[in-house]
Amino acid sequence: MRVAVVGLGWVAREVWLPRLLGSPAFRVVAVVEPSAQARAAVPGSHGITALERVEDLRRDEVDLAVVAVPNHLHAPVASGLLRRGVPVFLEKPLCLGSAEAAALTAAEQAGGAVLLGGSAARHRADVRALRQVAASLGALRHVDVSWVRSKGIPDRGGWFTNRTRSGGGALVDLGWHLLDTARVLLRGATGDPEGAELEHVTGAVSADFVNDHAFRAAWRGDGAPVDPVVGDVEDTARGFLVTRSGISIGVRAAWASHQALDTTVVRVEGSGGTAELRCTFGFSPNREGPSRLLLTTDGRTTPVELPAEPVGAEYDAQLASLPTRLADPAARGEAASGARWIAGAIERVYRAADTVRCAERRHAPVDLVPTGAP
């Protein structure tokens, strides 16, 4: 399969290009990147064409475009390619809001090409095991999803912490994985798309660490932080969602915290028991130990055996699934539908958080002493 990689940022360089170049199922024929320095760093021995503009990518020369540009360009770049008939694998977040989700849907329909979405977490062996166990828990009542890093603020001072370019902070970055995981569990439990629609959403955000050098993700190799730091996004977000069918979802996404290790927890509560997966999503070396899945029923908690899996194996599995997904007629519209649900949830958490902050400002005590008064 002939692949073009659009964007040569961290995720393209560290995740997708090495895997694509090492897979016999794919042949990287082009990269697209406005930075001449980044284009020059692409291995030339592979016969890869380096382009500056995505418009120069020809439809008849590629079978799939892997789009890994900064967040604010995800939907516009993907929509342009889809309208030209180029199938797209789009990194998360697929879009920054419901309007962009609708634009992706329209572009997919107009161009006749398939949009596939980045959803690495659902390809983890431990998450697949949790889904199997969750099916035995009776009626689904509640899902808790959290990903809390110790020191994990990415690209401090770059586009990740610039709201205009990123669309948000930890909720957009980590929360997309969490909400995608929750959505998969919801769909498996309800079997009813309408029942998974969100009826109520509330949330809160904070930014205690985002402008502190000590909490940057040094393991990413982003280089020295930009000074002065001007991050204007949240480093922590908490949300509570309720679906039309009465299932509740708790979500917590944090780039930084006071804990020692980066920890991901997915907890499923059903009428017949609970299951809890404790692990670490992503590539951070500040990890929990091996993944643990516990099943609790009738007052007894038992561990569920999980296969050993190296860090990053979910990305290998996701990549291996792409040819099959591209050929599956049922894949058409699926990624855009999921993006609409996730982006809508994120929008509503932010809206609720803004409402709370506005209320706090309205009810703040007024300082009646003029500045400089004794």
N, C-alpha and C positions, 0 to 999 in steps of 0.2 A: 504494500500500500504506500503510495507516494504522499509524503506529509510535508507541509510547510509549518514552521514554528513562527508565530507572530508575536514579537516581544521577547527581549532577551534579558529580563530581570532575574531576580534570585530564583524564582520557582522554575523558570525555563532552563537556566544554567545548571541548577543543582538537582532538579527532579526530572524534567521531561526530556531534555536533550540527551543526557547520558543513557536513559532507558530506551529512547527511540533509536539511538545510534547502536545500541547493543542488542536490539531485537531483530531477528531475521524476518519478522512479519511486517516491518516498516522500513521505508527508505526516505530519509530526510533529503528533500530535493531543494528546499529554499528556507531561508530565514528572512524575516522582515523586522527591521529595527532602525529607528531614525539616527541613533548614535553610531557614528563611524567607528569609534573606538570599540564599541561592543560588537559590531559586525566583524571587525578585524580579528577579534578573539575567537571566532568560530573556527573549529578545525578545518583547514582547507583541503586536507587529504581526502575528505569524504565527497568531494565534488558537489558541494552545496553552493547554490546561487544566493548571494547576499543582496537583499533589496532594501532600499530606504523607505519606500512607500508601499502600503498594503494594496493600493490601486494598481501597482505594477505586477501583482500576482495574477497569473493567467489561470482561468478556470480549467483549461484543458491540460494543465501541467501538474495538477494536484488532485488527490482523492480526498484529502482531509486537511483542514487548517486547525492547528492547535493554538488557541488564542490565549496569551498570558501577558497581557499589557496591564498597566495600572488600572485600578478599579473603575475609574470614571470613564475609561475607554472601552470596557468590556462589551457592553451592549451596543454602542455605536459601531465598533469594528465588526463584531459578530453579525449584526444586522446587515451591514453592507456586504459582507461575504455571502451570507445566506441569500440575499436578494439576487446576487450574481450566480446562484446555483452551486456555491461551494459548501460542502458539509463542514460543520464546525464542531470541534470539541472546545468548550469554553470553561476556563478556570473559574472557580468560585471567587467572589460572588458573581453570579451570572448577570446581575443587574443591580441598580441602586434605586429601587422603587417600583411601584406597580405600573407606572407609565412605561418604564423601560421593559418590564416583563411583557406588556401588551405589544410593544414594538418588536420584540423578539418573536412573539407568536405570529404577528403579521408578516414579518420578513421570512420566516420559515414557510409559511403558506404561499407567499408570493413567489419565492425562488424554487420551491419544490425540493430543497435540500434539507437534510436532517440536522437538528441541533442536539448535541449531546452535552451534558453538564458534568462538571467536576464534582464528584461526590465520593472522595476516597474513603471516608470513615465507614460507609456501608459495605465496603469491600474488605474490611478487617475480619479476620477469622473469629475474633472474640465477639464482635458485634453480630456476626452471622449466628454464632452460638446463642447469644442473648435472644435474638429474634426467635429461634427455635424454642427456647425455654419459655419465652413470653407467650407463645401460642398455647401453652398448657396451663396458663394462670387464670383461665376463666374470662369473665368480662373485664376489659381494661378500664381502670379507674383513674390512674395518674401516672405520669412520666416525669421524672426529674433528670435533667441533663446539665452537667456542669463541666467546665474546662477552666481550671485555675492554674496559671503559671506562677512560678516564684519570681523570676526576673526574666521577662520575655517580651519587652516592648520592641517591636521590629522597626528597623530603619529609622531610628529616632531623628527627627528633623527633616526627614524625607517625605515622600508622598503618603506613606502609611499613616502618619500622624497629622496630615493636612486634610481637613474635612472635605474641602472642595474636590480633591483628587481621590480620596479614599471612600467617601460616602459615610464614614463613621469609624469608630475605633474597634475595640475588642468584640463588640456585638456583631459587626459586619465580618470581621476576620475569623474569629473563633466561633461565634454564634451561628454562622451559616452552617458549619459542620454539625453543630449540636441540633439545630432545628431540622436539618435534613435527616438526621438520625431519628429524631422524635417523629417526624412525618412518616418515615418508613414504618415505625412501630404502630402509629395510628392507622395507617392504611391496612396493615396486616390484621389489625384488630377489628376495625369497623367494616371494611369492605364496601364502604359507602362514602364517596367523595364529599357529598353534602354534609355528612356527619362530622367530617374532619375540618370543615370550615370554622373559622374562629368567631365566636360570639362576643367574648370579652377579653380585653388585653390591658394590663397595667404594667408599670415598670419604673425603674429608677436607674440612674447612671451616676458615676463619680469619676474624678480624675486626680487622685491623690499622688500618683506615681509617674504620670506620663511625661512630665518635664524634669524628672530626676535622672541624671546620668547613671546612677547606680543600678537602675532597674531595666536597662536596655538588654536586649537579647544578644549578648556578646558572641554566642555560638553561631549566629547567622553570618558572621564575617561581613557586616555591612560597612565596616570602616568606622572612623571616628565620628561621633555625633556632631551634628551641625550646631554651631553656637552663633547667636543665642538660640536656644530651643524655643520653638513656636508651636508646639503641638496643641491643637484645639479640638481633640477628640477625647472620648472617654477611654479610660483604661479598664473600667469595670462596669458591667451592666447586669441587672437582675430583672427578670420578667416573670409574669404569671399570666398564663393564657388558659382560656376555657373554650372548648369547642361547642358546636351546636348540639352535639350528642351528650354533652355533660362531662367529657373527659378533660381533666386539668393537666397543664404542663408547666413545670417550673424550669427556668433556664438561668444559668449564671455563667457569664463569660468574663474572664479577667486575664489581662496581659501580665499583671504583677500583683503580688500579695506579700504577706509576711510569712507564708509557709515555706518550707525548705525545698520541696519537690513540686514539679509540675504534675497535676493530677486531673484525670478525667473520670467522672462517675456518671453512669447511666443506670437509673433505678426505675423499674417497672412494677407498678402495683396493680394487681388484679383481684377479682372477687375470690379467687382460689389460692392466692399466695403472692409473694413478691420475689423479684430477682434483681440482683445488683451486680453490675460490672464495674470494677475498679481497675484503671489502666492509665496510660498516657497516650493521647493522640499526638500525631506530629513527629517532628524530628529532634526535639530538644533532648540534650543529654542529661538534663536534670529530671530523671524519670523515676516513677514508681518502679517497684520490682516487676516480676512477671504478672501478666494480667490475671485477675481473680474474678470468678463468677460464682456468686452464692445464691442458692435457692432456698427460700423460707416458706414452709407450709406447716400448718398445725403445730406451731411452736418449735419446730425443728429447722435448723439451718444446716444445709449440706453444700459442700463445694461441687461445682460442675467442672469436669476435666476439660481443659482447653489445649489445643495444639500449640506448640511453640512456633513463634513467627518472628522473623527479624524485623527491625525497625525499617519502615518504608515498604514492606511487602504489599500493603494495600494499594500502593501506586502501581506496582507491577501487575497486580490482579486487575486493577481498573484498566490499565493499558491493554492487557491481553483480551479484555472484554470488548474493546472498541470495534473490531471488524464484525463481530456477531451483532452488536447493537446497531451498527450502521445498516446492516442488511435486514433488520427486524422492522416490519411495517408498524408495529406497535410502539416503536420508539419515537415516532413522529409526534410532536406536541408534548411529550412527557416531560422533557427538561424545562420547557417554558412554563408548563403547568406547576411544576414544583417550585420554580423560581417565583411565580406569582404568589404562592402561599408563603414562602419564606420571606420574600421581600415585604409582603404585606404585614407579616408579624413584626419584622424589624421596624418598619415605619410606625406601627402602632405603639411599640415599646418606646421609641424615641418621642412620639407625640405625647404619651402619658408622662414621660419624664420631664418634658418641656412644660406641661401643665402644672406639675408639682413645683418646678422651679419658679414659674410665674406666681403661683400661690404663695410661695415662701417670700418672694420679693414684696408682694402686696401686704403681707402680714408682718413684715420685719419691723422691729421697733424703730421709731423715728428719732434721730439725734437732734434734740431741740437746742443744743448748745452750738452756736456758730463756731466755725473753725477759727482757732487762734484765741478764743475767749479764755479767760482765766478759770 
